[in-house]
Amino acid sequence: MASWFGHPTEEELLRTAAHEAAHAVIAFRLGFAVRWLTIEPGTGCAGAVQFRHPSRPAGKPEMAQPFALWPPGWRDYVERELLVTLAGHEAELRFLPRLGRTPEPVAVAAISALEELPPVSDDQRAEAVAHVNAPAAELITDEEHVQKLARVAHGNEHRLGATWIAYMQETAAVLVVQEQAAIVRLGEALTERGVVSGEQAAAIIRDAAAA
């Protein structure tokens, strides 16, 4: 989710469109069902995309275990969510340098704030992992979502969480570059229309891959 205050400039609209398009394209490629994306002004955000996982893994991970020892399905479930979240700012950084101002990578902001967050219990982590992709009662920023996922995966081990975020940011950057054509096309459609449905987004992404 991208955010700004006041009336958006042309630069902000382009950044927001690229940002939300990247979320949607990477979500689609990782098996999520994209429902819609928008850059029309809303409460507290400049743009947003809604998607859902194809399915949640069976059972529950043992929160006392290190994330590396979680069942593969649960690790993948959380990591895919993180990759989609990181993709938005990666697209801004890589595709829009000509616009001047370079946004701070969301991963850097999230890492810098991890140690300032209050301790989280295993019970809180278990509750959070069960609702990783559930619609939030209130909109949260990408930075907040990255922090949430790091705490789900690594609890109060801030250094592990920071290392994991940094590694996943590099992976997200590779995915964004691979999907550049689809992200650009979907961003252009979003800039023109304001709102793009999941069906329209899927058609644009497939067309870009076929070109």
MODELLER restraints for C-alpha pairs under 7 A, 6 or more apart:
rsr = mdl.restraints
at = mdl.atoms
rsr.add(forms.Gaussian(group=physical.xy_distance, feature=features.Distance(at['CA:1:A'], at['CA:20:A']), mean=6.73, stdev=0.5))
rsr.add(forms.Gaussian(group=physical.xy_distance, feature=features.Distance(at['CA:1:A'], at['CA:47:A']), mean=5.82, stdev=0.5))
rsr.add(forms.Gaussian(group=physical.xy_distance, feature=features.Distance(at['CA:1:A'], at['CA:48:A']), mean=4.81, stdev=0.5))
rsr.add(forms.Gaussian(group=physical.xy_distance, feature=features.Distance(at['CA:1:A'], at['CA:49:A']), mean=6.95, stdev=0.5))
rsr.add(forms.Gaussian(group=physical.xy_distance, feature=features.Distance(at['CA:1:A'], at['CA:141:A']), mean=5.84, stdev=0.5))
rsr.add(forms.Gaussian(group=physical.xy_distance, feature=features.Distance(at['CA:1:A'], at['CA:142:A']), mean=5.80, stdev=0.5))
rsr.add(forms.Gaussian(group=physical.xy_distance, feature=features.Distance(at['CA:2:A'], at['CA:16:A']), mean=5.96, stdev=0.5))
rsr.add(forms.Gaussian(group=physical.xy_distance, feature=features.Distance(at['CA:2:A'], at['CA:19:A']), mean=6.91, stdev=0.5))
rsr.add(forms.Gaussian(group=physical.xy_distance, feature=features.Distance(at['CA:2:A'], at['CA:45:A']), mean=6.16, stdev=0.5))
rsr.add(forms.Gaussian(group=physical.xy_distance, feature=features.Distance(at['CA:2:A'], at['CA:46:A']), mean=5.44, stdev=0.5))
rsr.add(forms.Gaussian(group=physical.xy_distance, feature=features.Distance(at['CA:2:A'], at['CA:47:A']), mean=5.32, stdev=0.5))
rsr.add(forms.Gaussian(group=physical.xy_distance, feature=features.Distance(at['CA:2:A'], at['CA:48:A']), mean=6.78, stdev=0.5))
rsr.add(forms.Gaussian(group=physical.xy_distance, feature=features.Distance(at['CA:3:A'], at['CA:45:A']), mean=4.44, stdev=0.5))
rsr.add(forms.Gaussian(group=physical.xy_distance, feature=features.Distance(at['CA:3:A'], at['CA:46:A']), mean=4.47, stdev=0.5))
rsr.add(forms.Gaussian(group=physical.xy_distance, feature=features.Distance(at['CA:3:A'], at['CA:47:A']), mean=6.73, stdev=0.5))
rsr.add(forms.Gaussian(group=physical.xy_distance, feature=features.Distance(at['CA:4:A'], at['CA:45:A']), mean=6.57, stdev=0.5))
rsr.add(forms.Gaussian(group=physical.xy_distance, feature=features.Distance(at['CA:4:A'], at['CA:46:A']), mean=5.73, stdev=0.5))
rsr.add(forms.Gaussian(group=physical.xy_distance, feature=features.Distance(at['CA:11:A'], at['CA:99:A']), mean=6.66, stdev=0.5))
rsr.add(forms.Gaussian(group=physical.xy_distance, feature=features.Distance(at['CA:14:A'], at['CA:191:A']), mean=6.94, stdev=0.5))
rsr.add(forms.Gaussian(group=physical.xy_distance, feature=features.Distance(at['CA:15:A'], at['CA:92:A']), mean=5.87, stdev=0.5))
rsr.add(forms.Gaussian(group=physical.xy_distance, feature=features.Distance(at['CA:16:A'], at['CA:39:A']), mean=6.58, stdev=0.5))
rsr.add(forms.Gaussian(group=physical.xy_distance, feature=features.Distance(at['CA:16:A'], at['CA:46:A']), mean=6.86, stdev=0.5))
rsr.add(forms.Gaussian(group=physical.xy_distance, feature=features.Distance(at['CA:16:A'], at['CA:47:A']), mean=6.24, stdev=0.5))
rsr.add(forms.Gaussian(group=physical.xy_distance, feature=features.Distance(at['CA:17:A'], at['CA:39:A']), mean=6.38, stdev=0.5))
rsr.add(forms.Gaussian(group=physical.xy_distance, feature=features.Distance(at['CA:17:A'], at['CA:187:A']), mean=4.83, stdev=0.5))
rsr.add(forms.Gaussian(group=physical.xy_distance, feature=features.Distance(at['CA:17:A'], at['CA:190:A']), mean=5.97, stdev=0.5))
rsr.add(forms.Gaussian(group=physical.xy_distance, feature=features.Distance(at['CA:17:A'], at['CA:191:A']), mean=5.93, stdev=0.5))
rsr.add(forms.Gaussian(group=physical.xy_distance, feature=features.Distance(at['CA:18:A'], at['CA:91:A']), mean=6.12, stdev=0.5))
rsr.add(forms.Gaussian(group=physical.xy_distance, feature=features.Distance(at['CA:18:A'], at['CA:92:A']), mean=6.27, stdev=0.5))
rsr.add(forms.Gaussian(group=physical.xy_distance, feature=features.Distance(at['CA:18:A'], at['CA:183:A']), mean=6.71, stdev=0.5))
rsr.add(forms.Gaussian(group=physical.xy_distance, feature=features.Distance(at['CA:18:A'], at['CA:184:A']), mean=6.85, stdev=0.5))
rsr.add(forms.Gaussian(group=physical.xy_distance, feature=features.Distance(at['CA:18:A'], at['CA:187:A']), mean=4.97, stdev=0.5))
rsr.add(forms.Gaussian(group=physical.xy_distance, feature=features.Distance(at['CA:19:A'], at['CA:88:A']), mean=4.02, stdev=0.5))
rsr.add(forms.Gaussian(group=physical.xy_distance, feature=features.Distance(at['CA:19:A'], at['CA:89:A']), mean=5.99, stdev=0.5))
rsr.add(forms.Gaussian(group=physical.xy_distance, feature=features.Distance(at['CA:19:A'], at['CA:91:A']), mean=5.93, stdev=0.5))
rsr.add(forms.Gaussian(group=physical.xy_distance, feature=features.Distance(at['CA:19:A'], at['CA:92:A']), mean=6.01, stdev=0.5))
rsr.add(forms.Gaussian(group=physical.xy_distance, feature=features.Distance(at['CA:20:A'], at['CA:37:A']), mean=6.77, stdev=0.5))
rsr.add(forms.Gaussian(group=physical.xy_distance, feature=features.Distance(at['CA:20:A'], at['CA:47:A']), mean=6.62, stdev=0.5))
rsr.add(forms.Gaussian(group=physical.xy_distance, feature=features.Distance(at['CA:20:A'], at['CA:48:A']), mean=6.24, stdev=0.5))
rsr.add(forms.Gaussian(group=physical.xy_distance, feature=features.Distance(at['CA:20:A'], at['CA:49:A']), mean=6.23, stdev=0.5))
rsr.add(forms.Gaussian(group=physical.xy_distance, feature=features.Distance(at['CA:20:A'], at['CA:88:A']), mean=6.01, stdev=0.5))
rsr.add(forms.Gaussian(group=physical.xy_distance, feature=features.Distance(at['CA:21:A'], at['CA:183:A']), mean=5.41, stdev=0.5))
rsr.add(forms.Gaussian(group=physical.xy_distance, feature=features.Distance(at['CA:21:A'], at['CA:186:A']), mean=5.64, stdev=0.5))
rsr.add(forms.Gaussian(group=physical.xy_distance, feature=features.Distance(at['CA:21:A'], at['CA:187:A']), mean=5.20, stdev=0.5))
rsr.add(forms.Gaussian(group=physical.xy_distance, feature=features.Distance(at['CA:22:A'], at['CA:87:A']), mean=5.62, stdev=0.5))
rsr.add(forms.Gaussian(group=physical.xy_distance, feature=features.Distance(at['CA:22:A'], at['CA:88:A']), mean=5.14, stdev=0.5))
rsr.add(forms.Gaussian(group=physical.xy_distance, feature=features.Distance(at['CA:22:A'], at['CA:91:A']), mean=6.14, stdev=0.5))
rsr.add(forms.Gaussian(group=physical.xy_distance, feature=features.Distance(at['CA:22:A'], at['CA:176:A']), mean=6.94, stdev=0.5))
rsr.add(forms.Gaussian(group=physical.xy_distance, feature=features.Distance(at['CA:22:A'], at['CA:183:A']), mean=5.42, stdev=0.5))
rsr.add(forms.Gaussian(group=physical.xy_distance, feature=features.Distance(at['CA:23:A'], at['CA:84:A']), mean=5.27, stdev=0.5))
rsr.add(forms.Gaussian(group=physical.xy_distance, feature=features.Distance(at['CA:23:A'], at['CA:85:A']), mean=6.44, stdev=0.5))
rsr.add(forms.Gaussian(group=physical.xy_distance, feature=features.Distance(at['CA:23:A'], at['CA:87:A']), mean=5.59, stdev=0.5))
rsr.add(forms.Gaussian(group=physical.xy_distance, feature=features.Distance(at['CA:23:A'], at['CA:88:A']), mean=5.28, stdev=0.5))
rsr.add(forms.Gaussian(group=physical.xy_distance, feature=features.Distance(at['CA:24:A'], at['CA:34:A']), mean=6.43, stdev=0.5))
rsr.add(forms.Gaussian(group=physical.xy_distance, feature=features.Distance(at['CA:24:A'], at['CA:49:A']), mean=6.63, stdev=0.5))
rsr.add(forms.Gaussian(group=physical.xy_distance, feature=features.Distance(at['CA:25:A'], at['CA:182:A']), mean=6.86, stdev=0.5))
rsr.add(forms.Gaussian(group=physical.xy_distance, feature=features.Distance(at['CA:25:A'], at['CA:183:A']), mean=6.24, stdev=0.5))
rsr.add(forms.Gaussian(group=physical.xy_distance, feature=features.Distance(at['CA:25:A'], at['CA:205:A']), mean=6.81, stdev=0.5))
rsr.add(forms.Gaussian(group=physical.xy_distance, feature=features.Distance(at['CA:26:A'], at['CA:84:A']), mean=5.73, stdev=0.5))
rsr.add(forms.Gaussian(group=physical.xy_distance, feature=features.Distance(at['CA:27:A'], at['CA:84:A']), mean=5.57, stdev=0.5))
rsr.add(forms.Gaussian(group=physical.xy_distance, feature=features.Distance(at['CA:28:A'], at['CA:34:A']), mean=6.37, stdev=0.5))
rsr.add(forms.Gaussian(group=physical.xy_distance, feature=features.Distance(at['CA:30:A'], at['CA:80:A']), mean=6.82, stdev=0.5))
rsr.add(forms.Gaussian(group=physical.xy_distance, feature=features.Distance(at['CA:31:A'], at['CA:54:A']), mean=6.53, stdev=0.5))
rsr.add(forms.Gaussian(group=physical.xy_distance, feature=features.Distance(at['CA:32:A'], at['CA:51:A']), mean=6.28, stdev=0.5))
rsr.add(forms.Gaussian(group=physical.xy_distance, feature=features.Distance(at['CA:32:A'], at['CA:52:A']), mean=5.52, stdev=0.5))
rsr.add(forms.Gaussian(group=physical.xy_distance, feature=features.Distance(at['CA:32:A'], at['CA:53:A']), mean=4.81, stdev=0.5))
rsr.add(forms.Gaussian(group=physical.xy_distance, feature=features.Distance(at['CA:32:A'], at['CA:54:A']), mean=5.66, stdev=0.5))
rsr.add(forms.Gaussian(group=physical.xy_distance, feature=features.Distance(at['CA:33:A'], at['CA:51:A']), mean=5.37, stdev=0.5))
rsr.add(forms.Gaussian(group=physical.xy_distance, feature=features.Distance(at['CA:33:A'], at['CA:52:A']), mean=5.36, stdev=0.5))
rsr.add(forms.Gaussian(group=physical.xy_distance, feature=features.Distance(at['CA:33:A'], at['CA:53:A']), mean=6.49, stdev=0.5))
rsr.add(forms.Gaussian(group=physical.xy_distance, feature=features.Distance(at['CA:33:A'], at['CA:54:A']), mean=6.59, stdev=0.5))
rsr.add(forms.Gaussian(group=physical.xy_distance, feature=features.Distance(at['CA:34:A'], at['CA:50:A']), mean=6.17, stdev=0.5))
rsr.add(forms.Gaussian(group=physical.xy_distance, feature=features.Distance(at['CA:34:A'], at['CA:51:A']), mean=4.22, stdev=0.5))
rsr.add(forms.Gaussian(group=physical.xy_distance, feature=features.Distance(at['CA:34:A'], at['CA:52:A']), mean=6.72, stdev=0.5))
rsr.add(forms.Gaussian(group=physical.xy_distance, feature=features.Distance(at['CA:34:A'], at['CA:198:A']), mean=4.92, stdev=0.5))
rsr.add(forms.Gaussian(group=physical.xy_distance, feature=features.Distance(at['CA:35:A'], at['CA:50:A']), mean=5.49, stdev=0.5))
rsr.add(forms.Gaussian(group=physical.xy_distance, feature=features.Distance(at['CA:35:A'], at['CA:51:A']), mean=5.31, stdev=0.5))
rsr.add(forms.Gaussian(group=physical.xy_distance, feature=features.Distance(at['CA:35:A'], at['CA:197:A']), mean=6.19, stdev=0.5))
rsr.add(forms.Gaussian(group=physical.xy_distance, feature=features.Distance(at['CA:35:A'], at['CA:198:A']), mean=4.28, stdev=0.5))
rsr.add(forms.Gaussian(group=physical.xy_distance, feature=features.Distance(at['CA:36:A'], at['CA:49:A']), mean=5.77, stdev=0.5))
rsr.add(forms.Gaussian(group=physical.xy_distance, feature=features.Distance(at['CA:36:A'], at['CA:50:A']), mean=5.61, stdev=0.5))
rsr.add(forms.Gaussian(group=physical.xy_distance, feature=features.Distance(at['CA:36:A'], at['CA:196:A']), mean=5.75, stdev=0.5))
rsr.add(forms.Gaussian(group=physical.xy_distance, feature=features.Distance(at['CA:36:A'], at['CA:197:A']), mean=4.33, stdev=0.5))
rsr.add(forms.Gaussian(group=physical.xy_distance, feature=features.Distance(at['CA:36:A'], at['CA:198:A']), mean=4.71, stdev=0.5))
rsr.add(forms.Gaussian(group=physical.xy_distance, feature=features.Distance(at['CA:37:A'], at['CA:48:A']), mean=5.65, stdev=0.5))
rsr.add(forms.Gaussian(group=physical.xy_distance, feature=features.Distance(at['CA:37:A'], at['CA:49:A']), mean=4.06, stdev=0.5))
rsr.add(forms.Gaussian(group=physical.xy_distance, feature=features.Distance(at['CA:37:A'], at['CA:50:A']), mean=6.37, stdev=0.5))
rsr.add(forms.Gaussian(group=physical.xy_distance, feature=features.Distance(at['CA:37:A'], at['CA:195:A']), mean=5.86, stdev=0.5))
rsr.add(forms.Gaussian(group=physical.xy_distance, feature=features.Distance(at['CA:37:A'], at['CA:196:A']), mean=5.46, stdev=0.5))
rsr.add(forms.Gaussian(group=physical.xy_distance, feature=features.Distance(at['CA:37:A'], at['CA:197:A']), mean=6.55, stdev=0.5))
rsr.add(forms.Gaussian(group=physical.xy_distance, feature=features.Distance(at['CA:38:A'], at['CA:47:A']), mean=5.32, stdev=0.5))
rsr.add(forms.Gaussian(group=physical.xy_distance, feature=features.Distance(at['CA:38:A'], at['CA:48:A']), mean=5.49, stdev=0.5))
rsr.add(forms.Gaussian(group=physical.xy_distance, feature=features.Distance(at['CA:38:A'], at['CA:49:A']), mean=6.42, stdev=0.5))
rsr.add(forms.Gaussian(group=physical.xy_distance, feature=features.Distance(at['CA:38:A'], at['CA:190:A']), mean=6.85, stdev=0.5))
rsr.add(forms.Gaussian(group=physical.xy_distance, feature=features.Distance(at['CA:38:A'], at['CA:194:A']), mean=5.61, stdev=0.5))
rsr.add(forms.Gaussian(group=physical.xy_distance, feature=features.Distance(at['CA:38:A'], at['CA:195:A']), mean=4.32, stdev=0.5))
rsr.add(forms.Gaussian(group=physical.xy_distance, feature=features.Distance(at['CA:38:A'], at['CA:196:A']), mean=6.36, stdev=0.5))
rsr.add(forms.Gaussian(group=physical.xy_distance, feature=features.Distance(at['CA:39:A'], at['CA:46:A']), mean=5.79, stdev=0.5))
rsr.add(forms.Gaussian(group=physical.xy_distance, feature=features.Distance(at['CA:39:A'], at['CA:47:A']), mean=4.07, stdev=0.5))
rsr.add(forms.Gaussian(group=physical.xy_distance, feature=features.Distance(at['CA:39:A'], at['CA:48:A']), mean=6.69, stdev=0.5))
rsr.add(forms.Gaussian(group=physical.xy_distance, feature=features.Distance(at['CA:39:A'], at['CA:194:A']), mean=5.33, stdev=0.5))
rsr.add(forms.Gaussian(group=physical.xy_distance, feature=features.Distance(at['CA:39:A'], at['CA:195:A']), mean=6.59, stdev=0.5))
rsr.add(forms.Gaussian(group=physical.xy_distance, feature=features.Distance(at['CA:40:A'], at['CA:46:A']), mean=6.72, stdev=0.5))
rsr.add(forms.Gaussian(group=physical.xy_distance, feature=features.Distance(at['CA:40:A'], at['CA:47:A']), mean=6.38, stdev=0.5))
rsr.add(forms.Gaussian(group=physical.xy_distance, feature=features.Distance(at['CA:40:A'], at['CA:194:A']), mean=5.45, stdev=0.5))
rsr.add(forms.Gaussian(group=physical.xy_distance, feature=features.Distance(at['CA:40:A'], at['CA:195:A']), mean=6.95, stdev=0.5))
rsr.add(forms.Gaussian(group=physical.xy_distance, feature=features.Distance(at['CA:41:A'], at['CA:47:A']), mean=6.87, stdev=0.5))
rsr.add(forms.Gaussian(group=physical.xy_distance, feature=features.Distance(at['CA:52:A'], at['CA:133:A']), mean=6.37, stdev=0.5))
rsr.add(forms.Gaussian(group=physical.xy_distance, feature=features.Distance(at['CA:57:A'], at['CA:73:A']), mean=5.77, stdev=0.5))
rsr.add(forms.Gaussian(group=physical.xy_distance, feature=features.Distance(at['CA:57:A'], at['CA:74:A']), mean=6.05, stdev=0.5))
rsr.add(forms.Gaussian(group=physical.xy_distance, feature=features.Distance(at['CA:61:A'], at['CA:70:A']), mean=5.79, stdev=0.5))
rsr.add(forms.Gaussian(group=physical.xy_distance, feature=features.Distance(at['CA:61:A'], at['CA:71:A']), mean=6.63, stdev=0.5))
rsr.add(forms.Gaussian(group=physical.xy_distance, feature=features.Distance(at['CA:61:A'], at['CA:74:A']), mean=6.82, stdev=0.5))
rsr.add(forms.Gaussian(group=physical.xy_distance, feature=features.Distance(at['CA:62:A'], at['CA:70:A']), mean=6.92, stdev=0.5))
rsr.add(forms.Gaussian(group=physical.xy_distance, feature=features.Distance(at['CA:63:A'], at['CA:122:A']), mean=5.82, stdev=0.5))
rsr.add(forms.Gaussian(group=physical.xy_distance, feature=features.Distance(at['CA:63:A'], at['CA:126:A']), mean=6.61, stdev=0.5))
rsr.add(forms.Gaussian(group=physical.xy_distance, feature=features.Distance(at['CA:64:A'], at['CA:122:A']), mean=6.99, stdev=0.5))
rsr.add(forms.Gaussian(group=physical.xy_distance, feature=features.Distance(at['CA:67:A'], at['CA:153:A']), mean=5.59, stdev=0.5))
rsr.add(forms.Gaussian(group=physical.xy_distance, feature=features.Distance(at['CA:67:A'], at['CA:154:A']), mean=6.34, stdev=0.5))
rsr.add(forms.Gaussian(group=physical.xy_distance, feature=features.Distance(at['CA:78:A'], at['CA:149:A']), mean=6.99, stdev=0.5))
rsr.add(forms.Gaussian(group=physical.xy_distance, feature=features.Distance(at['CA:82:A'], at['CA:146:A']), mean=6.42, stdev=0.5))
rsr.add(forms.Gaussian(group=physical.xy_distance, feature=features.Distance(at['CA:82:A'], at['CA:149:A']), mean=6.83, stdev=0.5))
rsr.add(forms.Gaussian(group=physical.xy_distance, feature=features.Distance(at['CA:83:A'], at['CA:168:A']), mean=6.50, stdev=0.5))
rsr.add(forms.Gaussian(group=physical.xy_distance, feature=features.Distance(at['CA:83:A'], at['CA:172:A']), mean=5.32, stdev=0.5))
rsr.add(forms.Gaussian(group=physical.xy_distance, feature=features.Distance(at['CA:85:A'], at['CA:142:A']), mean=6.02, stdev=0.5))
rsr.add(forms.Gaussian(group=physical.xy_distance, feature=features.Distance(at['CA:85:A'], at['CA:146:A']), mean=6.97, stdev=0.5))
rsr.add(forms.Gaussian(group=physical.xy_distance, feature=features.Distance(at['CA:86:A'], at['CA:106:A']), mean=6.87, stdev=0.5))
rsr.add(forms.Gaussian(group=physical.xy_distance, feature=features.Distance(at['CA:86:A'], at['CA:169:A']), mean=6.28, stdev=0.5))
rsr.add(forms.Gaussian(group=physical.xy_distance, feature=features.Distance(at['CA:86:A'], at['CA:172:A']), mean=6.33, stdev=0.5))
rsr.add(forms.Gaussian(group=physical.xy_distance, feature=features.Distance(at['CA:87:A'], at['CA:172:A']), mean=5.63, stdev=0.5))
rsr.add(forms.Gaussian(group=physical.xy_distance, feature=features.Distance(at['CA:87:A'], at['CA:173:A']), mean=6.96, stdev=0.5))
rsr.add(forms.Gaussian(group=physical.xy_distance, feature=features.Distance(at['CA:87:A'], at['CA:176:A']), mean=6.42, stdev=0.5))
rsr.add(forms.Gaussian(group=physical.xy_distance, feature=features.Distance(at['CA:89:A'], at['CA:105:A']), mean=6.07, stdev=0.5))
rsr.add(forms.Gaussian(group=physical.xy_distance, feature=features.Distance(at['CA:89:A'], at['CA:106:A']), mean=6.34, stdev=0.5))
rsr.add(forms.Gaussian(group=physical.xy_distance, feature=features.Distance(at['CA:90:A'], at['CA:173:A']), mean=5.89, stdev=0.5))
rsr.add(forms.Gaussian(group=physical.xy_distance, feature=features.Distance(at['CA:90:A'], at['CA:176:A']), mean=6.92, stdev=0.5))
rsr.add(forms.Gaussian(group=physical.xy_distance, feature=features.Distance(at['CA:91:A'], at['CA:176:A']), mean=6.42, stdev=0.5))
rsr.add(forms.Gaussian(group=physical.xy_distance, feature=features.Distance(at['CA:93:A'], at['CA:102:A']), mean=6.54, stdev=0.5))
rsr.add(forms.Gaussian(group=physical.xy_distance, feature=features.Distance(at['CA:93:A'], at['CA:103:A']), mean=6.84, stdev=0.5))
rsr.add(forms.Gaussian(group=physical.xy_distance, feature=features.Distance(at['CA:106:A'], at['CA:142:A']), mean=6.85, stdev=0.5))
rsr.add(forms.Gaussian(group=physical.xy_distance, feature=features.Distance(at['CA:106:A'], at['CA:143:A']), mean=5.45, stdev=0.5))
rsr.add(forms.Gaussian(group=physical.xy_distance, feature=features.Distance(at['CA:107:A'], at['CA:165:A']), mean=6.36, stdev=0.5))
rsr.add(forms.Gaussian(group=physical.xy_distance, feature=features.Distance(at['CA:107:A'], at['CA:166:A']), mean=6.68, stdev=0.5))
rsr.add(forms.Gaussian(group=physical.xy_distance, feature=features.Distance(at['CA:107:A'], at['CA:169:A']), mean=6.79, stdev=0.5))
rsr.add(forms.Gaussian(group=physical.xy_distance, feature=features.Distance(at['CA:109:A'], at['CA:143:A']), mean=6.61, stdev=0.5))
rsr.add(forms.Gaussian(group=physical.xy_distance, feature=features.Distance(at['CA:110:A'], at['CA:143:A']), mean=5.15, stdev=0.5))
rsr.add(forms.Gaussian(group=physical.xy_distance, feature=features.Distance(at['CA:110:A'], at['CA:144:A']), mean=6.99, stdev=0.5))
rsr.add(forms.Gaussian(group=physical.xy_distance, feature=features.Distance(at['CA:110:A'], at['CA:146:A']), mean=6.38, stdev=0.5))
rsr.add(forms.Gaussian(group=physical.xy_distance, feature=features.Distance(at['CA:110:A'], at['CA:147:A']), mean=5.69, stdev=0.5))
rsr.add(forms.Gaussian(group=physical.xy_distance, feature=features.Distance(at['CA:111:A'], at['CA:162:A']), mean=5.30, stdev=0.5))
rsr.add(forms.Gaussian(group=physical.xy_distance, feature=features.Distance(at['CA:114:A'], at['CA:147:A']), mean=6.60, stdev=0.5))
rsr.add(forms.Gaussian(group=physical.xy_distance, feature=features.Distance(at['CA:114:A'], at['CA:158:A']), mean=6.26, stdev=0.5))
rsr.add(forms.Gaussian(group=physical.xy_distance, feature=features.Distance(at['CA:115:A'], at['CA:158:A']), mean=6.21, stdev=0.5))
rsr.add(forms.Gaussian(group=physical.xy_distance, feature=features.Distance(at['CA:119:A'], at['CA:156:A']), mean=6.11, stdev=0.5))
rsr.add(forms.Gaussian(group=physical.xy_distance, feature=features.Distance(at['CA:120:A'], at['CA:155:A']), mean=6.29, stdev=0.5))
rsr.add(forms.Gaussian(group=physical.xy_distance, feature=features.Distance(at['CA:120:A'], at['CA:156:A']), mean=6.46, stdev=0.5))
rsr.add(forms.Gaussian(group=physical.xy_distance, feature=features.Distance(at['CA:125:A'], at['CA:152:A']), mean=4.92, stdev=0.5))
rsr.add(forms.Gaussian(group=physical.xy_distance, feature=features.Distance(at['CA:128:A'], at['CA:152:A']), mean=6.58, stdev=0.5))
rsr.add(forms.Gaussian(group=physical.xy_distance, feature=features.Distance(at['CA:129:A'], at['CA:152:A']), mean=6.08, stdev=0.5))
rsr.add(forms.Gaussian(group=physical.xy_distance, feature=features.Distance(at['CA:150:A'], at['CA:161:A']), mean=5.12, stdev=0.5))
rsr.add(forms.Gaussian(group=physical.xy_distance, feature=features.Distance(at['CA:154:A'], at['CA:160:A']), mean=6.53, stdev=0.5))
rsr.add(forms.Gaussian(group=physical.xy_distance, feature=features.Distance(at['CA:154:A'], at['CA:161:A']), mean=5.58, stdev=0.5))
rsr.add(forms.Gaussian(group=physical.xy_distance, feature=features.Distance(at['CA:181:A'], at['CA:208:A']), mean=6.02, stdev=0.5))
rsr.add(forms.Gaussian(group=physical.xy_distance, feature=features.Distance(at['CA:182:A'], at['CA:204:A']), mean=6.94, stdev=0.5))
rsr.add(forms.Gaussian(group=physical.xy_distance, feature=features.Distance(at['CA:182:A'], at['CA:205:A']), mean=5.07, stdev=0.5))
rsr.add(forms.Gaussian(group=physical.xy_distance, feature=features.Distance(at['CA:182:A'], at['CA:208:A']), mean=5.08, stdev=0.5))
rsr.add(forms.Gaussian(group=physical.xy_distance, feature=features.Distance(at['CA:185:A'], at['CA:204:A']), mean=6.94, stdev=0.5))
rsr.add(forms.Gaussian(group=physical.xy_distance, feature=features.Distance(at['CA:186:A'], at['CA:201:A']), mean=6.70, stdev=0.5))
rsr.add(forms.Gaussian(group=physical.xy_distance, feature=features.Distance(at['CA:186:A'], at['CA:204:A']), mean=6.30, stdev=0.5))
rsr.add(forms.Gaussian(group=physical.xy_distance, feature=features.Distance(at['CA:190:A'], at['CA:196:A']), mean=6.10, stdev=0.5))
